[in-house]
Amino acid sequence: MAPTNITKKDSATLQIEWDDGHTSIYELKLLRRSCPCATCREARSAPTANPLRILSPSEVIASNLDVTQAEVVGRYAISFQWNDGHNTGIYSFDFLRELCQCEVCQSAKSVHKK
């Protein structure tokens, strides 16, 4: 499965049309918070022993978040350039489909978990 078209639907969402006919709508904040790069994964899994710790710039997601560029990586992923300067996440097509929040994808996930 691969994207056939990637467009910004509006200032807060991205739309991906897939070669199987499915269309996914993603909130930009969801994509940025789910960044699969090592730095972001580590920050998400860090122990929260100190609830008053100071967030690093890479952990703060701006309210004016935007994708400034998207590039296909090989035949398996997309790399996004964010307006906060972050650009190291490589979002595999499979990972992006897992992130899809539509009813069809969410119900398929719940069936697979049973």
Residue, then its C-alpha position, 0 to 999 in steps of 0.5 A: m500500500a502506498p499513497t497516490n496523493i498527499t495534500k493539505k486539506d486545511s491549515a490543521t490537517l493533511q489528507i493522504e489518498w492510498d492506492d487501495g482507495h482509502t483516504s486518511i485525514y490526519e491532524l498535523k499535531l497528531l503526526r508531529r506528536s507521533c514522530p517516529c524519530a529516535t529523539c521523539r520516541e525517547a522523549r515520549s518514553a522518558p520517565t515522568a518522575n518530575p512532573l515539573r520538568i522543563l520541556s526541550p524545544s523539540e517536545v513543545i508543539a507550537s499552536n501554529l504547527d505546519v508542514t513546510q515540505a513532504e518527501v517520499v523516502g524510497r518506496y516505503a515512507i514519507s519525511f516531513q519538514w515541520n515549521d518548528g525545524h524538526n525533520t528527522g522523522i521517517y513515517s513509513f506508509d504502514f505507520l501512517r495507516e496505523l495512525c489513521q483515525c477514521e472509523v474503518c481503520q479504528s474498528a479494524k484495529s479493535v478487531h485485530k486486538k481481540 
